[in-house]
């Protein structure tokens, strides 16, 4: 009897300042040569957050050159054929199809839980009546899976927080959510061992 293995991305929000891996099998990930980064589930108010994070991570993995990265368009078509636009859960049969069709040895699924930029957020300070400072912030959860067995090779959470223009920090690279997404992609790819030679 074939057991169905389903992995679900948790949508709880406990924000952390840096990367946090609850589990990471570095040896198994290091042995993989190819990766499929599946379209990230977008749980934010920003309609493009899932696509941005997915593409940023794929671009960084390609740049670092550790893995052969399956093309986004091919994966998108694969899931659209199955009437899915994002992947928050996946079964063992689908993982094995990814391995057979694209020769992907590991798959990354994820969820963007928070994606806030200076332009699209602005909370009012109820006590003082003025605007309270709102900082750009991105929070992402990822799971890394073996496409043959469905075994979880890693689970982690990543958070990047920026600053308002001219407020506290003068680092211009941290002024927008897009810049934070680039920094986050580097951290995620490095955590997967993509920067190892």
C-alpha positions, 0 to 999 in steps of 0.5 A: 500500500502506497502511503501519501506523504504531504508537507504543509507550510505553516502560516504562523507568524513568529518573527525572527531577526535572522535565519532559523533552521529547525532542521537541516540535513547538510550532507543529503543536500550537498549530495544533490546536483539539481533543485526545483524551486516550486512557486512560493505560496503567497500569504501576504497583501502584496500580489507579487510577493510569492513570484518575487521570492521564488525568482530571487531564490532561483536567480541566486542559486543559479548565480552561486552555481552549486545546483542545476536549477530547473527553469521557473517556466517549466515548473510553472507549466507543470503545476498549471497543468495540475491547476495549481498556481502555488504549492503549499503542500505536495505529495510523494507522487508529484515529487517523483514526477518532478524527479522523473520529468526534470531530474530534480533531486531536491525540491524547495517549497515555501510560503511568503508570510510577510512582505511589507514595503514602505510604500504599501504599509502605513500604520497610524499611531492611535495614541499620538495621532501621527504616523508611526514608523513602519519598516520594510520586512519580509518573512519566509518559511521554506521546506527542502524535500528529497524528490525520491523519498519525500523525506524532509531534508530541511525546514527553515524560516528567514526574516529580513527587516529594513529601515525607513528612508532617513530613519535610524539606518542610512544603509540605502540597500535596506530601504526597500522590500525588493532589496531585502528580498535579494539579501534573503535569497543570498541567505537561503541559497547559502544555507542550502550549501549553494555557495560551497565549492 
